[in-house]
């Protein structure tokens, strides 16, 4: 939402200032210049990026216009889910988790947390880790190193789309100059004609430079920066899951493992100790209440 507001502010203020100086909006309408710049920029992206990066770039740009997936409520919900999972492992043994981690889409536990279940990478991250723990034979330290490598690979993949969009942004001012040079070439061919006609062609050439710089610093560059922050948010979320699981596998009680995970949540969305404790207490009391009702 704020991304949309920001784009409106950028273009709105530029247009408002232009109109305050009695500029003619029609002069800025240069479809040919826009086709040259946008088309060439798109071409550079296609040249420099493989198909999977292009797909990530498209989904990343779309994600920029939505709200953050990692709110305080999302962290409370995820920590509550981790508490239930770890509490089940503590009471019934790690083997009891096999039905949940082998087919998470059919797991009653994961199905209660729909937002988490939609994040397929996070689900795989948790299930694959607990599967290794159930199988045994891997030291906790080695498992932690494996999780670090997994997170690094995922973060690198997310950074590729950000880098691709940043490269496109860096190319836009130069492509604007290309469009301007072509406009100058056309203007040179019109010398000797009516002065007003030459003036229009010079204005069109300058609009090319204007569009290249504006799209770079006012649109594409900020979009790439926002995509980078989204990637950092996902990395931080996976870190919370990693720390929580490793703490439990080292022998820490589920509630304390969740608290250790809570401490690694970014400060601006970190829930309070009380909020997480109440959520976990609710998760603990729900099965008891259901059993009492059944009895």
C-alpha positions, -999 to +999 in steps of 0.1 A: +000+000+000+027+024+009+046+016-023+015+028-043+013+059-022+050+066-027+047+062-065+017+086-066+037+111-045+068+109-068+049+114-100+023+137-085+048+162-071+069+162-103+038+168-124+025+194-100+058+213-101+059+212-139+024+226-141+032+253-116+058+265-140+031+265-167+045+235-185+025+218-212+016+182-203+012+173-239+049+178-245+057+150-220+035+126-239+062+110-261+052+073-268+081+068-291+106+078-264+089+056-239+089+026-262+127+031-269+135+033-232+111+007-218+117-017-246+155-015-244+153-019-206+132-049-209+156-063-234+186-059-210+167-078-184+159-107-207+196-108-218+211-108-183+187-131-164+176-167-167+139-176-168+136-186-131+150-152-121+126-134-144+097-153-127+110-143-093+114-107-104+077-105-116+064-121-084+087-098-064+074-067-080+038-078-074+047-085-038+060-049-033+024-036-037+010-057-009+014-054+028+043-072+047+036-108+054+057-108+085+037-087+110+037-091+147+006-112+146+022-135+120+052-140+144+029-148+173+010-173+152+042-190+139+058-192+174+026-207+187+027-233+159+063-241+167+054-245+204+027-270+195+050-289+172+079-291+198+055-299+227+042-328+207+077-340+200+086-337+237+055-356+250+052-383+224+088-384+210+102-371+177+088-402+159+053-389+166+060-360+142+064-382+111+028-380+101+030-342+102+064-336+085+059-363+058+026-349+046+023-313+060-006-305+037-026-332+055-013-324+090-040-313+115-014-293+132-002-273+102-037-269+088-046-248+119-021-222+108-031-213+073-008-184+068+022-205+077+010-234+056+009-211+025+046-203+029+058-235+012+095-227+017+090-222+055+070-254+057+097-273+039+123-256+061+107-269+093+097-303+080+130-311+064+148-301+096+126-321+119+129-351+095+166-350+099+162-349+137+138-379+136+162-398+114+191-392+138+227-396+131+233-359+126+248-337+154+229-306+163+259-284+154+260-300+119+223-296+115+226-259+124+253-255+098+231-272+073+203-247+081+226-218+077+237-231+043+200-236+033+191-200+044+221-186+025+212-204-007+176-192-005+187-156+003+211-157-027+182-168-050+160-139-037+189-115-042+193-125-078+159-109-088+168-078-068+201-075-085+184-080-119+159-052-112+187-029-099+207-035-131+177-025-151+174+007-130+211+015-136+206+011-173+176+034-176+195+068-175+218+056-202+189+044-223+173+078-218+204+093-233+202+069-262+166+080-268+177+116-266+205+111-291+181+095-315+159+126-311+188+148-318+195+128-350+159+133-361+162+170-352+193+174-374+174+159-403+147+186-398+170+216-399+159+242-423+122+235-415+098+256-394+113+267-360+083+253-341+088+219-357+124+218-347+114+229-312+090+200-308+117+175-319+142+190-294+117+188-266+109+152-275+146+144-273+150+160-239+119+141-227+138+109-234+166+118-209+139+130-184+120+097-186+152+076-182+163+094-151+128+095-136+121+058-141+155+049-126+154+070-094+116+074-091+103+040-098+125+010-107+153+017-082+129+021-053+110-011-063+143-030-063+152-016-029+118-026-015+122-061-029+155-063-011+139-055+022+112-081+016+140-107+011+156-096+043+122-100+061+119-135+049+155-143+059+147-130+094+116-151+096+136-183+087+162-173+113+135-174+140+124-208+130+160-220+128+170-207+163+138-222+178+143-257+164+180-258+172+174-247+208+148-275+212+171-301+197+198-291+222+175-301+250+158-268+258+121-270+268+096-260+241+084-229+259+120-217+264+130-226+228+101-204+216+113-176+239+148-179+224+132-176+189+111-146+200+143-128+210+156-131+174+125-114+159+132-080+144+125-053+170+098-034+151+076-066+149+088-085+180+058-095+201+061-092+239+069-121+262+034-120+276+017-121+241+037-152+231+032-169+265-006-164+264-007-177+228+013-208+238-008-213+269-039-212+247-024-238+225-016-260+255-051-257+271-070-263+239-063-301+237-072-304+274-104-286+269-113-307+239-105-339+258-127-327+287-156-319+264-153-353+248-153-370+282 
